Amino acid sequence: MSNYVIITPLVSDDAEGLLRLIEAERDDLTTYFPVTTTRMTDHRSARRYVSELLDQAKARTMYCFILRDHEGSEPAGAVFLKQLDWSVPKCEIAYFVSRPYRRQGFATYGVIWAVDHAFSVLGMNKVYARVDPDNTASISVLESCGFQQEGLLRQDFRTGDGRVLDVCHFGKLR
């Protein structure tokens, strides 16, 4: 397990590095991150998408954080807090890590950090995740971070290639 993960809010200078990460992992990410992979296809679209994500953070509707293995390095992954519902308050967490950093704790550290941010900074009462029942690695990350499975939502997620999948719903309360 990695002893060091740097987690920072997305900034405009991350566009190129995030695009390189998406390009390297596009086959894996297209299924579960159809919006991100569709929106980041070239340098111009990456800059535009990152700019929109930054606007959403200012509007408090979505947040993106970048994972790195050392200061100034290329992005190793990303964590999103999205679907913010301020009336409950709750939000969804989504995350991905590039192949070279998998099974080293990057996703676990990213989830722990983002959940703490959601609770302590944003004032959320609940953070939830929707996960493909076959994605055992992601389920393991969530369970190790204290999430509990709350149920199975049948045909609840449309993938980038148009399939509709069941998802396991996990939640963590403050």
Rosetta blueprint (number, residue, H / E / L):
1 M L
2 S L
3 N L
4 Y L
5 V L
6 I E
7 I E
8 T E
9 P E
10 L L
11 V L
12 S H
13 D H
14 D H
15 A H
16 E H
17 G H
18 L H
19 L H
20 R H
21 L H
22 I H
23 E H
24 A H
25 E H
26 R H
27 D H
28 D H
29 L H
30 T H
31 T H
32 Y H
33 F L
34 P H
35 V H
36 T H
37 T H
38 T H
39 R H
40 M L
41 T L
42 D L
43 H H
44 R H
45 S H
46 A H
47 R H
48 R H
49 Y H
50 V H
51 S H
52 E H
53 L H
54 L H
55 D H
56 Q H
57 A H
58 K H
59 A L
60 R L
61 T L
62 M L
63 Y E
64 C E
65 F E
66 I E
67 L E
68 R E
69 D L
70 H L
71 E L
72 G L
73 S L
74 E L
75 P L
76 A L
77 G E
78 A E
79 V E
80 F E
81 L E
82 K E
83 Q E
84 L E
85 D E
86 W L
87 S L
88 V L
89 P L
90 K E
91 C E
92 E E
93 I E
94 A E
95 Y E
96 F E
97 V E
98 S L
99 R H
100 P H
101 Y H
102 R L
103 R L
104 Q L
105 G L
106 F H
107 A H
108 T H
109 Y H
110 G H
111 V H
112 I H
113 W H
114 A H
115 V H
116 D H
117 H H
118 A H
119 F H
120 S H
121 V L
122 L L
123 G L
124 M L
125 N L
126 K E
127 V E
128 Y E
129 A E
130 R E
131 V E
132 D L
133 P L
134 D L
135 N L
136 T H
137 A H
138 S H
139 I H
140 S H
141 V H
142 L H
143 E H
144 S H
145 C L
146 G L
147 F L
148 Q E
149 Q E
150 E E
151 G E
152 L E
153 L E
154 R E
155 Q E
156 D E
157 F E
158 R E
159 T L
160 G L
161 D L
162 G L
163 R L
164 V E
165 L E
166 D E
167 V E
168 C E
169 H E
170 F E
171 G E
172 K E
173 L E
174 R L
